[in-house]
């Protein structure tokens, strides 16, 4: 993992989560802005996957459990598409809130992934 | 979008009154994430390091299964099953959370680090899951109560 990229990713995911939560609680249905924010979170996660696959070859090895890292990464990759799919079929304000919940979940999972990558005992 | 926003208020109230509709959808989503997180992690802990804290890991896996059932009960609008499973969750997080702080050895826990390798879903009242396991059952029961009182009066 690359520390700077990971921090940026957590910040973006939190911002997307807050944005969707506020817009959703204000009563708006999922729109291009909220859906786009969650798609961005997913794209950054895909970039993280590429980084995780390439990094060990460049001497950047994970300290913790590799399978556990990929359990988080792969289940994380599934969450934003599910939330977007949900938002597209159920067009209510609550789907916007769900988009926010998905983005926050990704933020937490990326923090855990960083922990597993950097600490021996996670 | 601006056109559809104006009409939303007249469309949403009806589904919002049923269990599983409206704000209940958000509850289902949060429950689903917690169920996957708790089940996934405990399965990994049981496969990878079961001997370290067998009691705690089995409790964690049980919690995960209860969250899965609660998620399905909320989504499928099985009110009674939802109340039972959510009540069990609340009791579980309070009892196991208290035990983990007062007598960690009873659960086989050496470390109470909420983000450490022995962290489980109910240890330290769910601190390793940002206290979501403590807050969620309370919100769930409040939601089920308000959903039923709205149905009774309206």
Interface residues (C-beta under 8 A of the other chain):
Chain A: X27 X28 X29 X31 X32 X65 X67 X68 X71 X75 X79 X83 X86 X90 X92 X93 X94 X95 X97 X98 X101 X102 X105 X108 X112 X115 X121 X122
Chain B: X1 X4 X5 X8 X9 X12 X15 X22 X23 X25 X26 X29 X30 X33 X36 X40 X44 X48 X115 X116 X117 X130
